Amino acid sequence: MYTRKDGERVERENTTQKIREYISENQISISEIAERTGVVKSKLEETSEENFNATEFLEICYFLKVDPRIFA
């Protein structure tokens, strides 16, 4: 959560959650992502509370063939 300039409190969605949503919305297999990137499958699941580290983030973006900036 953070407070905007106008005083309203807003929940900020993190990059890891954005990637998980992208994977889900595009019906991409988390098993295949895990196998090809080395990221633990449980970390890719929508219910996981773990965040990706920088290397994992970039490996996933490379696998998805997307510019990492779309998750900013």
Disulfide bonds with the S-S distance in Angstrom:
none
